[in-house]
């Protein structure tokens, strides 16, 4: 039956295309008994030392396929007649059964594996058959081993680039707001270039938010630029916020709105540090912010401050 190791031993299954099997007109003309025995032959063809070819004496094939001599003879006869398989008789009396489709598929699979291994060697700058054919063609490399080596090489390359490559250096660590971080002319010019009218106020708001929430950045200048672009993006028509930035860290977040419901359209105010925040009930009677009525008590009279507002409670 042949000697050597089956190249498909690591693959316990093979592709089967029902449409190709059913549309094979030559095989369809064979008897059902022959078609069933041919399926058993295909399974053994996959596990032979040379996939797609089955070689043995008549007695050996009968024992291997579990059929009778007459059933085997009918299979060989119809295969020769209908040519759905190739049957060869050797000089020593043995018979070789060949599946042309399986031989082609096995050859294409081997070519693809060798091409993949060659591409991996070229990517790593290794020797190729064009340079030293005698060395590289003596053995067929294991593609799984090549893939594992290539993956390990890629990981080591990434680690090398991120830690030792010139210009990149080690990856920067995030750190809290540095005390020496100040608004310089470059940052001010960037803020003005995107339409910010108060770079100093924006910078103070950014620092207050960072301290209040414990933000950490690897690049604080880049974080400030992103903050400016985000603020500018969400403000209506690109206009500055109606409230200037707070100078008190503890007051960087607005208080929570009351949860009670009331008459839609009713307006009131809430005290927020030195500021008065406008609130209004929406169409369902829930409180919403009314930024058009916000103001700072430091620039308005005390009489305006006392008009219709209590600390963190809706006015009456």
ABEGO torsion letter per residue (X at the ends): XEBEBBAAAABABBBBBAAAAAABAAAAABBAAAAAAAAAAAAAAAABABBGBBBEBAAAAAAAAGBBAAAAAAAAAAAAAAGABBBBBBAAGBBBBBBAAAAAAAAAAAAAAAAAAAAAAAAAGBBBAAABAAAAAABBBBAAAAAAAAAAAAAAAAAAAAAABBGAEBBBBBBBBBAABBBBAAAAAAAAAAGBABAAAAAAAAAAAAAAAGBBBABAAAAAAAAAAAAAAABBGGBBBABBBBABAAAABBBBBBABBBBBGBBBBBBBEABBBBBBBBAAGBBBBBAAABBBAAABBAAAAABGBBBGBBBX
